[in-house]
Amino acid sequence: MPQKVGGSPGSSRFCRADSARSRKFGVVARAISAGRGYAGAVQKIVVHRAGSYERLVLEEHPSPEPGPNDVLVDVHAIGVNYADCIVRMGLYSSARKYVGWPITPGFELSGRVRKLGSAVAGLSIGDPVYGVTRFGAYASEVCVPSHQLFPLPPNVDHARAAGFWAVFLTAYYALEELCRLRPGMKVLVHSAAGGVGGALTQIAKLREAYVVGVVGSAHKREAARSHGADLVIDKGTEELWAAAERAAPGGYDVVLDANGVETLSESFRHLAPAGRLVIYGFHTMMPKTGGKPNWGKLAFDWMRTPRFNPLDLTEQNKSVMAFNLSYLFDSRVVLEEGTRVLSEWLAAGKLSPHAVETFSLRDVARAHERIESGQSVGKLVLLTGREGGS
């Protein structure tokens, strides 16, 4: 039945427990039909319009029916990504293009097969699976195209599997599709203790590159090392670019940067001849507290963001590449190849899924605040309470 946790008691029941936390994080729960729940209702997080944490609404919906090529998954765990926060803020262009408002965030999940579409083969009811979606994963049941699901490896639990796909697909596309790494290449990875940074480091080491990982504080050093970084630079205690130059005096073959304006110019300057700068985010332009963009800062940072002239790129023999993972779903061949290779590497023990910090689905706002703070290490995962995510 509908509940509201935080905000005004406008739905049919109001939970008064832990009111201070509720006011801060503002997660709302309600049934779509006012005053009525559904038998076997699906819980899902819905964002009806852009904003801060109070826009994350926990609603009850009827169970979806899979199409012929879809699988209905009983979701146990859901990966949380920084992109989900950008979706909530209304700044994610592909979310506007493909879904609009309202939207349920979420790119990755794990669980068990609940129902099969009529044309689906190779899976059975109850099979443990993990996979990717283009939005919609923040729910207790989700319909997923069958080619975007894979059997859960026996050595990986649901929580770690749910946090695997978004970061490792990002890393795979950056390094395997865009960069074609060779043994001995020098690679600089910003935010090497985070989800994508850790995945980039692991895949670069799999390709026998020399990896310099950058972290923002001392407590993240060990995480970057655990992913395989050959050298870790803590920019909180040492000058980043002086240390980067000592590690690679001739420059880097690849620099992977999701910081945005804070580091892009220097990342480009520290490329070796024929080097490649790969951009996949702009985190330093986004807020670390409060859950809403600072529009003045965003505009100022946009104006300061470097523009790369193709004449200069040609003269310097350097490349700048950028991508948004959510558009990869339009390239089914690339998506299927990437997911196949990654699932094989994971099953063979060549990759290690990240350590996870877990939250209940109801605590999604707390998870968003945590990932926005920049203090998290590894992956954040939501648990639906079905099998406890294990």
C-alpha positions in Angstrom: 0.0 0.0 0.0 1.2 3.5 -0.6 3.5 5.2 1.9 5.3 8.5 1.9 8.6 8.9 3.5 9.5 12.6 3.7 7.8 15.6 2.2 4.2 16.4 3.0 1.8 13.6 4.0 -0.2 13.9 0.7 -0.6 10.2 -0.1 -2.8 7.8 1.7 -0.4 7.0 4.6 2.5 9.0 6.1 5.5 7.3 7.7 6.7 9.5 10.6 9.6 7.4 11.7 13.1 8.9 11.3 11.6 12.2 10.2 14.9 14.1 10.1 16.3 11.7 7.6 13.1 11.6 5.7 13.0 15.4 5.3 16.6 15.3 4.0 16.3 12.5 1.6 12.6 12.8 0.7 11.9 9.4 -0.8 8.2 9.1 -1.6 6.3 5.9 -1.9 2.9 5.6 -3.5 0.6 3.4 -5.5 -0.3 4.6 -9.0 -4.0 4.0 -8.3 -4.7 6.4 -5.4 -5.5 4.4 -2.2 -5.0 1.0 -3.8 -2.0 -1.3 -4.1 -1.7 -4.1 -6.7 -1.6 -7.8 -6.0 2.1 -8.7 -6.6 2.9 -5.1 -7.2 6.2 -4.0 -8.6 8.1 -1.4 -6.7 10.0 1.1 -8.9 11.7 4.5 -8.4 10.1 7.1 -10.7 11.4 10.7 -11.3 8.5 12.8 -12.6 10.5 16.0 -13.1 14.1 17.2 -12.6 15.3 18.0 -9.2 17.1 16.9 -6.1 16.6 13.8 -4.0 13.0 14.5 -3.2 12.2 13.7 -6.9 13.0 10.0 -6.3 9.5 8.5 -5.9 8.9 4.9 -4.9 5.8 3.8 -6.6 3.8 0.6 -7.0 3.0 -0.6 -10.5 1.5 -3.7 -12.0 3.9 -6.4 -13.1 5.1 -5.8 -16.7 4.4 -8.4 -19.4 7.5 -9.4 -21.5 7.4 -9.0 -25.3 8.3 -12.0 -27.5 12.1 -11.3 -27.2 12.1 -10.0 -23.6 12.7 -11.6 -20.2 10.9 -10.5 -17.1 13.5 -10.5 -14.3 12.8 -10.7 -10.6 15.4 -8.1 -9.6 17.6 -8.7 -6.6 20.2 -5.9 -7.0 20.7 -2.8 -9.1 23.9 -0.9 -9.9 24.0 2.8 -9.0 26.0 5.1 -11.4 26.7 8.8 -11.4 24.8 9.0 -14.7 21.6 8.1 -12.7 22.1 11.3 -10.7 22.5 13.3 -13.9 19.2 11.7 -15.2 17.5 12.8 -12.0 18.8 16.4 -12.4 17.4 16.5 -16.0 20.8 16.9 -17.6 21.2 13.6 -19.4 20.5 14.1 -23.0 19.7 10.5 -24.0 17.2 10.2 -21.1 15.3 13.2 -22.7 15.6 11.7 -26.2 14.5 8.1 -25.4 12.2 8.4 -22.4 11.4 11.9 -21.2 9.4 12.4 -18.0 8.5 10.4 -16.0 11.6 8.2 -16.0 12.9 5.3 -13.9 16.7 5.5 -13.8 19.1 2.5 -13.9 21.4 0.8 -16.4 22.2 -2.6 -14.8 20.7 -5.3 -12.6 20.9 -8.9 -11.5 18.2 -11.3 -10.4 16.3 -14.4 -11.5 14.2 -15.1 -14.6 10.5 -14.7 -13.7 8.9 -15.0 -17.1 10.1 -15.6 -20.7 8.9 -14.1 -23.9 7.6 -16.5 -26.5 10.7 -16.3 -28.7 13.3 -16.5 -26.0 15.5 -19.6 -25.9 18.4 -20.7 -23.7 17.0 -19.5 -20.4 14.6 -21.1 -17.9 12.3 -19.8 -15.2 14.4 -19.2 -12.0 17.8 -18.9 -13.7 20.1 -16.4 -12.1 21.0 -13.6 -14.6 22.6 -10.2 -14.8 22.4 -7.6 -17.5 22.1 -4.1 -18.9 19.1 -1.8 -19.7 18.8 1.6 -21.2 17.1 3.1 -18.1 14.4 1.5 -16.0 16.5 -0.8 -13.7 15.5 0.8 -10.4 12.6 -1.6 -9.9 11.8 -5.0 -8.3 10.8 -6.4 -11.7 12.1 -5.3 -15.1 11.6 -6.5 -18.7 15.0 -6.8 -20.4 15.7 -7.8 -24.1 17.1 -11.3 -24.0 20.3 -10.3 -25.8 21.1 -8.0 -22.9 21.0 -10.7 -20.2 23.6 -13.3 -19.3 23.8 -16.2 -16.9 25.2 -15.2 -13.5 28.7 -16.7 -13.0 28.7 -19.1 -10.1 31.6 -17.2 -8.4 29.8 -13.8 -8.4 26.9 -12.8 -6.1 24.0 -10.7 -7.2 25.2 -7.5 -5.6 28.6 -7.5 -7.3 27.1 -8.7 -10.6 24.6 -5.8 -10.5 27.5 -3.3 -10.3 29.5 -4.9 -13.1 28.0 -3.9 -16.5 27.9 -0.1 -16.7 31.5 0.5 -15.6 33.1 -2.4 -17.4 31.2 -1.7 -20.6 32.3 1.9 -20.4 35.9 0.8 -19.9 35.7 -1.8 -22.7 34.4 0.7 -25.2 37.0 3.3 -24.3 39.9 0.9 -24.4 38.9 -1.9 -26.9 36.9 0.1 -29.4 38.5 3.5 -29.3 42.1 2.9 -28.2 43.4 -0.6 -29.3 45.9 -0.9 -26.4 49.2 -2.7 -27.0 51.6 -4.1 -24.3 53.8 -1.4 -22.8 51.5 1.6 -23.6 51.4 4.2 -20.9 47.9 4.9 -19.7 46.8 7.6 -17.2 43.4 6.9 -15.5 41.7 9.6 -13.5 39.5 8.6 -10.6 41.2 5.2 -10.6 39.5 4.1 -7.3 36.0 4.6 -8.7 33.8 2.2 -10.7 34.8 3.1 -14.2 38.4 4.0 -13.2 38.8 0.6 -11.6 37.4 -1.2 -14.6 39.7 0.8 -16.9 42.7 -0.1 -14.9 41.8 -3.8 -14.9 41.3 -4.0 -18.7 44.4 -1.9 -19.4 46.4 -4.4 -17.2 44.8 -7.3 -19.0 46.3 -5.7 -22.2 49.7 -5.4 -20.4 49.7 -1.6 -20.4 51.6 0.5 -17.8 48.9 2.2 -15.7 49.2 5.3 -13.6 46.1 5.8 -11.5 45.0 9.2 -10.1 43.0 9.3 -6.8 41.7 12.3 -4.8 42.5 11.2 -1.3 44.7 8.8 0.7 41.9 6.3 1.6 41.5 5.6 -2.2 45.1 4.6 -2.8 44.7 0.9 -1.9 41.6 0.5 -4.0 43.5 1.8 -7.1 46.3 -0.6 -6.3 44.0 -3.5 -5.9 42.7 -2.9 -9.5 46.3 -3.3 -10.7 47.6 0.3 -11.1 51.4 0.3 -11.4 51.7 3.7 -9.8 49.1 5.7 -7.8 49.1 9.5 -7.7 47.2 11.0 -4.7 46.5 14.5 -5.9 45.4 15.4 -2.4 49.0 15.2 -1.2 51.1 15.7 -4.3 51.1 17.9 -7.4 49.3 15.8 -10.0 50.9 16.9 -13.2 54.5 17.0 -11.8 54.0 13.4 -10.6 52.4 12.4 -13.9 55.4 13.8 -15.8 57.9 11.9 -13.6 56.0 8.7 -14.3 55.9 9.3 -18.1 58.4 12.0 -19.2 57.5 11.4 -22.9 53.8 11.6 -22.3 50.9 9.1 -22.2 49.6 7.0 -25.0 46.1 7.2 -23.5 44.5 9.5 -20.9 41.0 8.6 -19.7 39.2 11.6 -18.2 35.7 12.1 -16.7 36.6 15.2 -14.7 35.7 17.8 -17.2 37.1 21.3 -17.1 39.4 20.7 -14.1 41.8 18.4 -15.9 41.0 18.3 -19.6 43.6 20.8 -20.8 46.4 19.2 -18.9 45.3 15.7 -19.8 45.6 16.7 -23.5 48.9 18.4 -23.0 50.4 15.3 -21.4 49.6 13.1 -24.3 52.5 11.6 -26.2 52.7 12.0 -30.0 49.8 9.8 -31.4 48.3 9.8 -28.0 44.5 9.7 -27.4 42.4 11.6 -24.8 39.2 9.7 -24.1 36.4 11.8 -22.4 33.4 10.1 -20.8 32.1 12.5 -18.2 32.3 16.0 -16.7 32.1 15.3 -12.9 33.8 18.4 -11.6 31.1 20.5 -13.2 28.4 18.8 -11.1 27.5 19.4 -7.4 29.0 17.3 -4.6 26.3 18.3 -2.2 22.6 19.3 -2.4 21.6 17.2 -5.4 21.0 20.2 -7.7 23.2 21.8 -10.4 24.8 25.2 -9.5 23.7 26.8 -12.8 26.2 29.7 -12.4 29.1 27.4 -11.9 27.9 25.1 -14.7 27.8 28.0 -17.1 31.2 29.3 -16.0 32.7 25.8 -16.4 31.1 25.3 -19.8 32.7 28.5 -20.9 36.1 27.4 -19.6 35.9 23.9 -21.1 38.7 23.5 -23.8 37.7 23.4 -27.4 39.9 21.2 -29.6 40.8 22.6 -33.0 41.1 19.9 -35.7 44.0 21.8 -37.3 45.8 21.7 -34.0 45.0 18.0 -33.5 46.4 17.2 -36.9 49.6 19.3 -36.3 50.2 17.8 -32.9 49.3 14.2 -34.0 46.9 13.7 -31.1 43.3 12.6 -30.9 40.4 13.5 -28.7 37.5 11.1 -28.4 34.3 11.1 -26.4 31.2 8.9 -25.9 28.0 8.3 -23.9 27.4 4.7 -23.0 23.6 5.0 -23.3 23.9 5.6 -27.1 25.7 2.2 -27.4 22.3 0.4 -27.3 21.8 1.7 -30.9 24.9 -0.2 -32.0 23.7 -3.7 -31.2 26.7 -5.5 -32.8 29.1 -3.5 -30.6 26.9 -4.0 -27.6 26.6 -7.7 -28.1 30.3 -8.2 -28.8 31.3 -6.1 -25.7 28.9 -7.9 -23.4 30.0 -11.3 -24.7 33.7 -10.6 -24.2 33.2 -9.1 -20.8 31.0 -12.0 -19.6 33.7 -14.5 -20.8 36.5 -12.6 -19.1 34.5 -12.4 -15.8 33.6 -16.1 -15.9 37.2 -16.9 -16.5 38.4 -14.8 -13.6 40.3 -12.4 -15.8 38.2 -9.5 -14.3 37.2 -8.9 -10.7 33.8 -7.2 -10.0 34.2 -4.3 -7.6 33.6 -4.3 -3.9 30.1 -2.9 -3.3 28.4 -0.6 -0.7 24.7 -1.6 -0.5 21.5 0.4 0.1 17.9 -0.7 0.1 15.7 0.5 -2.8 13.9 2.8 -0.4 17.3 4.4 0.5 18.1 5.3 -3.1 18.4 9.0 -2.3 21.1 8.2 0.3 22.9 6.2 -2.4 22.7 9.2 -4.8 24.1 11.6 -2.2 26.9 9.2 -1.5 28.0 8.8 -5.1 27.7 12.6 -5.7 30.0 13.3 -2.7 33.0 11.8 -4.5 33.9 9.8 -1.4 32.7 6.4 -2.5 35.1 3.6 -3.6 34.1 0.9 -6.0 30.4 0.5 -6.7 27.1 1.4 -5.0 24.3 -1.1 -5.3 20.6 -1.1 -4.4 19.0 -4.2 -2.9 15.3 -4.9 -3.5 15.1 -7.4 -0.6 14.5 -10.4 -2.9 17.1 -13.0 -1.8 19.0 -10.1 -0.1 21.0 -9.5 -3.2 23.1 -12.6 -2.5 
